[in-house]
C-alpha cells in the first residue's frame, strides 16, 4: 500500500511493505530523509560513525535511496531524485 505525494507540495509519502526477516514492532519502521544526493549524504553517515546497509540504488521513477544505520543501530533511509 502506497501513500503518494507531489514532490513540490508539503506532506509525507510512504508505503507499507512486508520485508522478509523483519518482524512487525521493535525496529520495523523505516524513516526516509529527502536530500539532493543520497550518496553524498551517505558518505556523511560513514564519517560520523554510522554504516551503510545498502549503497545508492535506483527505485525507478521515484529516484534513488541509500539505507543507513546510525551509531545506535537504527536503520534509516536517504532519498533523492538524482
C-alpha positions as CSV (number, residue, x, y, z in Angstrom):
1,X,0.0,0.0,0.0
2,X,1.5,3.4,-1.0
3,X,0.8,6.9,0.2
4,X,1.8,9.1,-2.7
5,X,2.7,12.8,-2.7
6,X,3.8,15.6,-5.0
7,X,7.4,16.5,-4.7
8,X,6.6,20.2,-5.0
9,X,4.0,20.2,-2.3
10,X,4.2,19.8,1.5
11,X,3.4,16.4,3.1
12,X,4.9,13.0,3.5
13,X,4.6,9.9,1.4
14,X,5.0,6.4,2.5
15,X,4.4,2.7,1.9
16,X,3.5,-0.4,3.9
17,X,5.9,-3.1,2.8
18,X,6.4,-6.6,4.2
19,X,10.1,-7.4,4.2
20,X,11.5,-10.9,4.8
21,X,13.5,-11.0,8.0
22,X,11.7,-8.1,9.7
23,X,9.0,-8.8,12.2
24,X,6.5,-6.1,13.0
25,X,7.1,-4.0,16.0
26,X,10.5,-3.1,17.5
27,X,12.7,-1.5,14.8
28,X,10.3,-2.1,11.9
29,X,9.6,1.5,10.9
30,X,11.9,3.0,8.4
31,X,12.0,6.8,8.0
32,X,13.5,8.3,4.9
33,X,15.1,11.8,4.7
34,X,14.9,13.7,1.5
35,X,18.2,15.1,0.2
36,X,19.8,16.4,-3.0
37,X,22.1,13.4,-3.5
38,X,21.6,10.4,-1.2
39,X,25.1,9.0,-2.0
40,X,26.7,12.3,-0.8
41,X,24.7,12.2,2.4
42,X,25.5,8.5,2.8
43,X,29.2,9.4,2.9
44,X,28.4,11.7,5.9
45,X,26.9,8.8,7.7
46,X,30.2,6.8,7.4
47,X,32.2,9.9,8.5
48,X,30.0,10.2,11.6
49,X,30.5,6.6,12.8
50,X,27.4,5.0,11.2
51,X,27.4,2.5,8.4
52,X,25.7,1.9,5.0
53,X,23.5,-1.1,4.8
54,X,22.7,-0.6,1.1
55,X,24.6,1.8,-1.2
56,X,22.7,4.1,-3.6
57,X,20.2,2.2,-5.6
58,X,17.6,3.1,-8.1
59,X,13.9,2.8,-7.2
60,X,12.9,3.6,-10.8
61,X,10.8,6.7,-11.5
62,X,10.9,7.5,-7.8
63,X,14.6,8.3,-7.6
64,X,17.3,6.7,-5.5
65,X,17.7,5.5,-1.9
66,X,20.5,4.7,0.5
67,X,19.8,2.6,3.6
68,X,22.0,3.6,6.6
69,X,22.4,2.5,10.2
70,X,23.2,5.1,12.8
71,X,25.7,4.6,15.7
72,X,22.8,3.3,17.9
73,X,21.9,0.6,15.4
74,X,18.7,2.3,14.0
75,X,18.2,1.9,10.2
76,X,17.0,4.9,8.2
77,X,16.8,5.8,4.6
78,X,18.0,8.7,2.4
79,X,16.1,9.6,-0.7
80,X,17.0,11.7,-3.7
81,X,15.8,12.2,-7.2
82,X,19.4,12.3,-8.5
